[in-house]
Amino acid sequence: MDKEQEEVQYLGFFGIFKESFNIVPAWRSIFSQISLVLIFPLSFIYLAHIQISQYLFSNIVADEYILDRVPEGTPTYNSISDVLSSEWTTFLLFKIGYFVFFIVLTLLSTSAVVYTIACIYTAKDITFRKVMSVVPKVWKRLMSTFLWNFIIVFAYNLVAILVLAIFVLIIPQGVFLVLVVMIILMVYLAGFVYISVIWHLASVVSVLEERYGLNAMIKSHDLIKGKMGISTAMFVIFGLCFFGIQIGFQWFVVLGNGGGLFWRFGYGVLCLTLLSMLILFGLIIETIIYFICKSYHHENIDKSSLSDHLEVYLGEYVPLKSKDVQLEHFEV
């Protein structure tokens, strides 16, 4: 991040990748520690949950298959029914526990990487101990932003389901209905990608500015204007890579199509490594896009002010205020 702010806005698709690939080797030590403590466990939990979910759900399907063929009211039926209820309870509790740990580690990883990139941008000394002392305080702000995103996504999905149900009910079955459903799904997907891009940028805003929650989402919406194309392209590419790793893990490891136990273990380690690298570079690129958007809108970021507010003062994280982030709109 040694470019002048006026130059940052001109970073293109490949320029962003080049910038991120230059940052990691130059700060290999700090990013290795962040990856080991936060990102690696995050990736492990995600992949492990796929394996465990498959195991638990396969048992549920098998027991439901048996239950459908056993006469009701018999001791065998009651016994299998009790086991099935216990399995469903275990499955749901596991999903809830996974979701909580996954979100916590995701927000902590985001806090650590964004804070580190900001310190690199301001050329201030940064250590892993310092990052870990600030991360828990920044995490609280990110949680507020995540909750608002959850509310928005929930409302968006609810509206989409209602719209889809209305069209299915009022339009007779046929080719026209299929066409309408496909259009609705395409519009839904485009809207979902847009909301996701806004949320990812809002996460960076929550760390580097005083805005969080809905205010961070609104600020992100304003910043992304003019750079929506490149931001969406980055999100789609990383989404496809994420999906590819997940499919590969399910095919070679979970379903065992990769060979024996040794090969399954090898594929599992490979998927874990690739996913950890993908998450790290994704978070770095999110932060770079934030600086690109700020530069594009001519919102000057004073490095000294940013550095001051990234300091831990008496054990408290001091968020960057808008007046410090947007000291002026400089002329190009």
GIBEL-V692897 format. One record per helix or strand of 3 or more residues. SS is the DSSP state (h for helix, s for strand). FROM is the first residue (numbers start at 1). LEN is the number of residues. If there is no record, write none. Layout:
ss:SS from:FROM len:LEN
ss:SS from:FROM len:LEN
This chain:
ss:h from:5 len:4
ss:h from:13 len:14
ss:h from:28 len:40
ss:h from:75 len:47
ss:h from:128 len:43
ss:h from:175 len:34
ss:h from:214 len:11
ss:h from:228 len:27
ss:h from:261 len:36
ss:h from:303 len:8
ss:h from:322 len:4
